[in-house]
Amino acid sequence: MGFLDKLKKRAPELKDKAADLAREHGDKIDQGIDKAAGLADKATKGKHTDTIDSAAKKAKDAADQLGEEPGGPKPR
């Protein structure tokens, strides 16, 4: 069995673990996204602020969605 086959077999387990971590550390994830966005904005000297802000919002939304429990709100 190759590496990708093993990964495919473990994918549901890994997704559940990622969701648990997103629920547990959602605030830290958001802080990391904000920090990365700030560094990117500084590196581009503000030339792409709107694009960076949009990407950061999408990343936060994706992390929040990953951490949501099916049928219920995400605890924070």
Buried (B, 14 or more C-beta within 10 A) or exposed (E): EEEEEEEEEEEEEEEEEEBEBBBEBBEEBBEEBEEBBEEBBEEEEEEBEEEBEEBBEEBBEEBBEBBBEEEEEBEE
